[in-house]
Amino acid sequence: MKAIGWARKYGLRINLDLHALPGSQNGFNHAGVLNAMNWMYGTMGIANAQRGLEVIRTIAEFISQPQYTGVVTMFGLVNEPQLYLLGQDVVGHL
C-alpha cells in the first residue's frame, strides 16, 4: 500500500500484474513452480482455477476502492499462460 501512496504522490500510474496463480499457469520459475503447471490443468487444475478466481476477485475489489482510482490503472489477470497446453478456448473463457 505504501507503493500506491508513493505512486499517487509522484504522479505515477501502476500496472498491477498477477504474476503467479495457484498451481502455476506456465511452469516458469517466476510463476512459483518450475516445470509444473497445475492451474486449470492436471489433477488440481479446477481447484487451483477456483482459487485463482478468488485471488483475482480479492485484488479487483481492493484496487476498486476510491483511494486507488487513477493510480492503479491496469490489472493483468494472468501472466503468460501456456496456451499450447491449456487450450485457447479454456483461457478465452476467463
Buried (B, 14 or more C-beta within 10 A) or exposed (E): EEEBEEBBEEEEEBEBEBBBBBBBBBBBEEBBBEEBBBBBBEEBBEEBBEBBBEBBEEBEEEBEEEEBEEBBEEBEBBBEBBEEBBEEEBBEEE
